[in-house]
Amino acid sequence: MAEYELDCFGEACPIPLVKAEKELEKMNVGDILIVAIDHSCAMKNVPEWARKQGHNVELDEIDDGEWEVVIEKMK
Amino acid sequence: MSENQAAGSSIQRSSRSRTRPKKKKKNLLPQAAILVVLVAVVGILLARTSALLAVFWITGMAFGFILQRSRFCFTASLRDPSLTGSTTLTRAVLIAFALTSLGFWAIKYGAHLNGLPIPGQSYVVPISLATAVGAFMFGIGMVIAGGCASGTLMRVGEGFIMQVLSLLFFIIGSLWGAHDYGWWKLNFMLDGKAIFMPDIFGWIGAIIVQLLIIGCLFVAAAKWEEKKNS
């Protein structure tokens, strides 16, 4: 069970999502992707998208205005 | 946030990322209290000059607050259907359009019934190729900039530095546009027919047609999401 990290600090709304999508494609089922973001829009956007895709998602506010979206690839 | 708690700790993360130091949340209540007092004081000062200014101040604050808390985003409403297949925001925007349509209609129809000049008629401008080209360019711009006008302002307020740059060029572009507006209007915008729907469908017909179109788009958006996620 590998764990990947994606640094998306400073990237505006759709970019973290697109990057996460590409990264998830490369991963195996059961792997975990941690996307670090500081754009409030992506904080809603990325978890919502990943949940709809059927993955396990956790959102963690690591600092004021900085979040980690933890995605466990399910399929 | 209930969303975080609902997800619980279902995902087993490695100890490496778990032990990352977490900064303790600062208590911002004093700052919030000072801000509320400041907003009220400015509101009172504005009201002494003009009551309307105070109304603008309060509605502006309310608009910004709702925008920030609800993550209402015009850019995402048009971008997400093709990017992720989600049309939640698209439908939210359509509901907002339906509500404002009713409001505008009531104001205009009210003025018409009372024999007053109908307000806002100078905004009934021709539809032409310029509308489509302009909309397309605006769409590209707002996706690259990470937000439309309201979204950019809201995120600058949140402290997202990159969009301060967007705001800067948004101001430069607006000023440049305003400077040459007359020329564009004369040469491109008036190159078409202006349509005021009540002239064609009647007052009642206009609002019905408008709401029907919005309703159809709403259903289409819902079906789109269903199709994309199946």
Interface residues (C-beta under 8 A of the other chain):
Chain A: E3 E5 G10 E11 A12 C13 P14 L17 V18 I32 I34 D38 H39 S40 C41 K44 N45 P47 E48 W49 K52 N56 V57 E58 L59 D60 E61 I62 D63 D64 G65 V70 E72
Chain B: M1 E3 N4 A7 G8 S9 S10 I11 R13 S14 R16 S17 R20 K22 K23 K25 K26 Q68 R71 C73 T75 A76 R79 D80 L83 T84 G85 S86 T88 V143 A145 G146 G147 G151 R155 E158 G159 F160 I161 M162 Q163 N229
